[in-house]
């Protein structure tokens, strides 16, 4: 089984064009892409980031 490609919080922030601090706030509220903690670092599987984007697009179109 291949491991998923992981992204750091700054990489995800750049990808989503949002501040890394916003991602940290979202994480504290249980919102945003799912991630794992590796020590003090948050690592996001690329597939989870893409899933989050897709969900946001569906919500904008009224698809729930």
C-alpha positions as CSV (number, residue, x, y, z in Angstrom):
1,X,0.0,0.0,0.0
2,X,1.5,3.3,-1.0
3,X,1.5,6.2,1.5
4,X,-0.5,9.3,0.5
5,X,1.3,12.4,-0.6
6,X,1.5,14.7,2.5
7,X,1.4,18.5,2.5
8,X,2.5,20.8,5.3
9,X,0.2,23.5,6.7
10,X,2.1,26.3,4.8
11,X,1.8,24.2,1.5
12,X,-1.9,23.8,2.1
13,X,-2.3,27.5,2.9
14,X,-0.6,28.4,-0.3
15,X,-2.7,25.9,-2.3
16,X,-6.0,27.3,-0.8
17,X,-4.7,30.9,-0.9
18,X,-5.5,31.4,2.8
19,X,-3.2,32.2,5.7
20,X,-1.7,29.2,7.6
21,X,-3.1,30.8,10.8
22,X,-6.6,30.4,9.3
23,X,-5.9,26.7,8.8
24,X,-4.8,26.5,12.4
25,X,-8.0,28.2,13.6
26,X,-10.1,25.9,11.4
27,X,-8.4,22.9,12.8
28,X,-9.1,24.0,16.4
29,X,-12.8,24.3,15.4
30,X,-12.9,20.9,13.6
31,X,-13.3,22.6,10.2
32,X,-11.1,22.3,7.1
33,X,-9.2,19.5,5.6
34,X,-8.5,16.5,7.8
35,X,-4.9,16.2,8.9
36,X,-2.6,14.2,11.2
37,X,-0.1,15.4,13.8
38,X,3.5,14.4,13.5
39,X,5.1,15.9,16.5
40,X,4.2,19.5,16.4
41,X,3.6,19.5,12.6
42,X,0.2,19.2,10.9
43,X,0.4,17.0,7.8
44,X,-2.4,17.0,5.3
45,X,-2.9,14.1,2.8
46,X,-3.3,15.8,-0.6
47,X,-6.4,13.7,-1.2
48,X,-8.0,15.3,1.9
49,X,-7.2,18.8,0.7
50,X,-8.8,18.0,-2.7
51,X,-11.8,16.4,-0.9
52,X,-12.3,19.6,1.1
53,X,-12.1,21.7,-2.0
54,X,-14.6,19.5,-3.8
55,X,-17.0,19.7,-0.8
56,X,-16.8,23.5,-0.7
57,X,-17.6,23.6,-4.5
58,X,-20.6,21.3,-4.0
59,X,-21.9,23.5,-1.2
60,X,-21.6,26.6,-3.4
61,X,-23.7,24.8,-6.1
62,X,-26.3,23.8,-3.5
63,X,-25.3,20.1,-3.6
64,X,-25.2,18.6,-0.1
